[in-house]
Amino acid sequence: MRSARNALALHRDSSARSLSATFNVSLDFMPTAAISPQSSSLKRLIIGVCVLAFTAALAHAESWWNAEWTARKKITLDTTSAGVDLGGEPGTAAFLVRLHDGNFQFLAVKEDGSDLRFVAADDKTVLPHHIEKWDTLLNEAYVWVKAPADFKAGAAATVWLYHSNHGNAPKAEDAKATYDADTALVFHFSERGSAPNDATGGGTNAGNAGAAAEGAMIGGGLRLLPKTMVSVPPTAQVIWGEGGTMTWMSWVRFTAPKAGAIVFSRAENDKSLTVGIDSGVPFLEVKNGAEAAQRTQPGEALVPNAWRHIAVVASAGTMTLYLDGKTYGAVNAALPSLNSALQIGSDTDKGFEGELDEMSLHKNARSAGFIKFAATNQGGSEAAGKLLVFGMDEAPQGMFSWLEGGHFGIIIKNLTFDGWVVIILCAVLSLISWFVMIGKNSYISSLRKNNDRFMEQWHHLAADLTALDSGDDDNAKTLGGRVDTKGLRKLRKSSIYRIYHAGVAEIRHRLGKDASDSGKVLSSRTMQAIRATMEGTLIREKQKLDSSIVFLTLSISGGPFLGLLGTVVGVMITFAAVAAAGEVNVNAIAPGIAAALLATVAGLAVAIPALFGYNYLLSRIKEVMADMQVFIDEFVTKVAEVYRD
């Protein structure tokens, strides 16, 4: 399937180099000369529209971080009311990106995911990331990314996921830089058979390996049984001072309720801190010297075999226990001074029985917003989908980027050179037809308006036609002096006036210019000659009305055939590319066929408006022709009444 796509892409890339030249050729061969008298205006209009469209397209084009990456996906961290309200600032956080078939195309990237890059909204700042799991068999991946600097509560921050660079794109993972300096320890528990390693690179690694838990909350996890424990030797990163600050977080799932089960603990002499689940109820217990141990009040009991997020925050003499990002309990006790080993589970009868995943330890007291963000983002629930929103894959922005997006964007990207040629020809034909329809409709409207103005004056003149042989040419032209010079300029735009003028000129030629000879009459043959002259002018007026209408008929009949040609050629190319690749897959041929069908749509988009416009203009032309024919009959009849015995 990938080779079939590459074959189609190669054809498109080689064809695209000729697209601009084809566009220029189509303008040069555009038959504007036949659209008299508006041919020069039409060409100026088309060039102007093309320049404006090109300028607008370039202005719309967005920046692209690196041209070597051919695709990107928008990821939005939404902490607005439409997303997830964190209830506080998240601070400097790392977030989890879950990739699967529903939101990512694994076939489009390298098999090890080494071409992944995460870039901030400015399309310049590369965000550190590292991959916890990348499985091309199941098409599943877990990637940790450092949140951008503009990630705040009550706002939406953008992160661009760039991918699909099959050239020289080395791995750029940096687990240490993914976390801030206050993150002391992160265990992903994805080692499988070896001791858990600190993902921050701080060196606080476990001293022994626990049992691996497949299919945990996030990739691999740690499975604990009674009297089993994973011990983590202390380092400078995890020293706790008296009354200091600290945050501990982990995902926990127990298999059965057990009294006093210890999940995490740290003890030194008569000081200790213990996090556990007592008969299904989470608890935090703190002991500091001779003082009695303090323990959180019992709250909601958890159900077995369900993943829950537990966190502990120590600050300002108070220690708070969180469950799924919400406050669960608290004790009025300061953090004890401890520099002993960290213990996950217990080697006593109170050992926790269940699974852990994604345990982290922080030097500072993380905010409630930070805790809720981690619990929501990592949980994979419906809320996680609102917090982390994935967009569609995008291609590099080009001059037609404003057309791209969604299904239509896929069609545009798969359009072959042959399809572009047909679409450009259809666009030019459509532009001509629209210019003809608008221009012709405007011309007819102006013509009818001036015809009405002339007929209003003619009805006064028709009562006394002596002005036609008064001996004064201007008197006849101005309809017996009823029209001034300004009005005469308007009347000359009337087709009926031009017919009238031709008839008057013929009458004066027949009668002569001697106005005193009023006894002259016009014979039947002379009247036929006058009618023939006026009908000749009528024919010329009809030719003006019908000029350029032929381009509408060409659009109506030629547009669909051009579109069909583009579709047939596009389908042929698609199947030829599949045959060359030796694979048959609907995902490989569907975009090409969809793009080929776009040519037919373009042809219909030309023909349908042209058909409606043609019929509308034809009816208006018939009305104008009828008015002129009626005037000729009326004129000849009235002249015969005056100049025949």
ABEGO torsion letter per residue (X at the ends): XAAAAAAAAAAAAAAAAAAAAAAAAAAAABBAAABOAAAAAAAAAAAAAAAAAAAAAAAABBBBABAABABBBBBBBBABAABBBAGEBAEBBBBBBBBBAAABBAAABBAAGAABBBBBAAGABBBBBBBABBBAAAGBBBBBBBBBAABBBGBBBBBBBBBGBABBBBBABBAAAABBAABABBBAGAAGGBBBBBAAGAGBBBABBBBBBBGBABEBBBBBBBGBBBBBBBBAAABBBBGBBBBBBBBBBBABBBBGBBABBBBBEABBBBBBBBGGBBBBBBBBEABBBBBBBBBBBBBBGBBBBBBBBBBGGBBBBBBGGBBABBBBBBBBBBABBBBBEBABAABBBEBBBGBBBBABBBBAAAAAAAAAAAAGBAAAAAABBBBBBBBBBBAAAAABEEAAAAAAAABBAAAAAAAAAAAAAAAAAAAAAAAAAAAAAAAAAAAAAAAAAAAAAAABAAAAAAGBAAAAAAGGGABBAAAAAAAAABAAAAAAAAAAAAAAAAAEABAABAABBBBAAAAAAAAAAAAAAAAAAAAAAABGAAAAAAAAAAAAAAAAAAAAAAAAAAAAAAAAAGBBBAAAAAAAAAAAAAAAAAAAAAAAAAAAAAAAAAAAAAAAAAAAAAAAAAAAAAAAAAABX
